[in-house]
């Protein structure tokens, strides 16, 4: 799960502030289990995220309106962004969060690749260092920074190219 780990590491260095809800965690849990992630490991991961970022959990006392998203089951995600308030929704499913709906709420849906690339442009050294450290920390399986960037390329091709170029220029790739 290199993409999730990269995102969490950038949050750890305060590049951004993550937000989520118990309902988002429920969907995350279901996705992990669907990918044959062991239940115990999925729960451990979610608990670790709760502990690392206690301020990220959004609990809304407001009624959740219907925002008019293509899939009404995604309304809770936009609602969390609106009440938090967040500027961005990070998703692979951009079609589920059309600009004409999100803009009315002052929120933009963005792909992981665009988000991570933006973080790189804002904090090139910090982001490159975070990737290097992430690679050093990997044990099962162990990966070099180059191997990690190859793994990230599937979800974040532009980001992985930016970091690869940065690390190569620094003589670290």
C-alpha positions as CSV (number, residue, x, y, z in Angstrom):
1,X,0.0,0.0,0.0
2,X,2.7,2.5,-1.0
3,X,0.2,5.2,-2.0
4,X,-1.6,5.3,1.4
5,X,1.7,5.2,3.2
6,X,3.1,8.1,1.2
7,X,0.0,10.1,1.9
8,X,0.2,9.4,5.6
9,X,3.9,10.2,5.7
10,X,3.3,13.6,4.1
11,X,0.6,14.3,6.7
12,X,3.1,13.3,9.4
13,X,5.5,16.0,8.2
14,X,2.6,18.5,8.2
15,X,2.5,18.9,4.4
16,X,-1.3,18.7,4.8
17,X,-4.0,17.9,7.3
18,X,-6.0,14.7,6.6
19,X,-9.6,14.4,7.4
20,X,-12.0,11.4,7.5
21,X,-15.0,10.0,9.3
22,X,-16.1,6.7,10.7
23,X,-18.1,6.1,7.5
24,X,-15.0,6.8,5.4
25,X,-13.1,4.4,7.6
26,X,-15.9,1.8,7.1
27,X,-15.4,2.1,3.3
28,X,-11.6,1.9,3.7
29,X,-12.0,-1.2,5.9
30,X,-14.3,-2.9,3.3
31,X,-11.8,-2.0,0.5
32,X,-8.9,-3.5,2.4
33,X,-10.8,-6.7,3.1
34,X,-11.8,-6.8,-0.6
35,X,-8.1,-6.7,-1.5
36,X,-7.6,-9.7,0.8
37,X,-6.0,-7.7,3.5
38,X,-6.3,-9.6,6.8
39,X,-9.1,-8.2,9.1
40,X,-6.7,-7.8,12.0
41,X,-4.2,-5.9,9.8
42,X,-6.9,-3.7,8.5
43,X,-8.1,-2.8,12.0
44,X,-4.6,-2.2,13.1
45,X,-4.0,0.2,10.2
46,X,-7.2,2.2,10.9
47,X,-6.4,2.3,14.6
48,X,-2.9,3.5,13.9
49,X,-4.4,6.3,11.7
50,X,-6.8,7.3,14.5
51,X,-3.9,7.5,17.0
52,X,-1.5,9.3,14.7
53,X,-4.1,11.9,13.6
54,X,-6.8,12.2,16.2
55,X,-7.8,15.6,15.0
56,X,-8.6,14.2,11.5
57,X,-11.8,12.4,12.6
58,X,-14.8,14.5,11.7
59,X,-18.0,14.0,13.6
60,X,-20.8,16.1,12.2
61,X,-23.9,16.9,14.2
62,X,-25.4,18.5,11.1
63,X,-27.9,16.6,9.0
64,X,-26.3,15.4,5.8
65,X,-28.0,16.9,2.8
66,X,-28.3,15.5,-0.7
67,X,-25.6,17.3,-2.7
68,X,-26.7,15.9,-6.1
69,X,-23.6,13.8,-6.7
70,X,-23.9,11.1,-9.4
71,X,-23.8,8.4,-6.6
72,X,-25.8,9.6,-3.5
73,X,-23.8,7.1,-1.5
74,X,-20.8,9.5,-1.9
75,X,-22.7,12.4,-0.3
76,X,-21.1,11.6,3.1
77,X,-17.6,12.2,1.7
78,X,-18.6,15.7,0.4
79,X,-20.4,16.4,3.7
80,X,-17.2,15.6,5.7
81,X,-15.3,18.0,3.4
82,X,-17.9,20.7,3.8
83,X,-18.2,20.6,7.6
84,X,-14.5,20.1,8.3
85,X,-14.0,22.5,6.2
86,X,-11.7,21.0,3.6
87,X,-10.7,22.4,0.3
88,X,-10.0,19.1,-1.4
89,X,-11.4,15.6,-1.7
90,X,-8.6,13.1,-2.7
91,X,-10.1,10.4,-4.9
92,X,-9.4,8.2,-7.9
93,X,-13.1,8.5,-8.7
94,X,-13.2,12.1,-10.0
95,X,-16.3,11.3,-12.1
96,X,-18.2,10.7,-8.8
97,X,-17.4,14.3,-7.6
98,X,-18.1,16.6,-10.6
99,X,-16.8,20.2,-10.4
100,X,-20.2,21.7,-10.9
101,X,-21.4,20.0,-7.6
102,X,-18.2,20.3,-5.6
103,X,-17.6,24.0,-6.6
104,X,-20.9,25.0,-5.1
105,X,-19.6,23.7,-1.7
106,X,-16.2,25.3,-2.1
107,X,-14.5,21.9,-2.5
108,X,-12.4,20.5,-5.3
109,X,-12.0,16.8,-6.1
110,X,-8.4,15.9,-7.0
111,X,-6.6,12.8,-8.0
112,X,-3.8,11.3,-5.8
113,X,-1.3,12.0,-8.6
114,X,-2.2,15.7,-8.8
115,X,-2.4,16.1,-5.1
116,X,1.0,14.5,-4.5
117,X,2.6,16.4,-7.4
118,X,1.3,19.7,-5.9
119,X,2.8,18.6,-2.5
120,X,6.1,18.0,-4.3
121,X,6.0,21.5,-5.9
122,X,5.3,23.0,-2.5
123,X,7.9,21.0,-0.5
124,X,10.3,19.3,-2.9
125,X,13.0,18.5,-0.4
126,X,10.6,17.4,2.3
127,X,8.6,15.2,-0.1
128,X,11.8,13.7,-1.6
129,X,13.2,13.0,1.9
130,X,9.9,11.4,2.9
131,X,10.0,9.0,-0.1
132,X,13.6,8.1,0.7
133,X,12.7,7.4,4.3
134,X,9.6,5.4,3.3
135,X,11.8,3.2,1.2
136,X,14.3,2.8,4.0
137,X,11.5,1.8,6.4
138,X,10.0,-0.9,4.1
139,X,10.8,-4.4,5.3
140,X,8.2,-6.8,3.8
141,X,9.2,-6.5,1.1
142,X,12.2,-4.3,1.4
143,X,12.4,-1.7,-1.4
144,X,14.8,0.8,-2.7
145,X,13.6,4.3,-3.4
146,X,13.6,3.4,-7.1
147,X,11.5,0.4,-6.5
148,X,9.1,2.4,-4.3
149,X,8.7,5.0,-7.1
150,X,7.9,2.2,-9.6
151,X,5.2,0.9,-7.2
152,X,3.9,4.5,-6.8
153,X,3.9,5.0,-10.6
154,X,0.6,3.1,-11.0
155,X,-1.4,5.5,-8.9
156,X,0.8,8.6,-9.2
157,X,2.9,8.6,-12.5
158,X,3.6,12.3,-12.6
159,X,4.5,12.4,-8.9
160,X,6.8,9.4,-9.2
161,X,8.6,11.0,-12.2
162,X,9.1,14.3,-10.3
163,X,10.5,12.6,-7.2
164,X,12.7,10.3,-9.3
165,X,14.1,13.3,-11.1
166,X,14.7,15.1,-7.8
167,X,16.4,12.1,-6.2
168,X,18.5,11.5,-9.3
169,X,19.7,15.1,-9.3
170,X,20.7,14.7,-5.6
171,X,22.6,11.5,-6.5
172,X,20.2,9.4,-4.4
173,X,18.7,7.3,-7.1
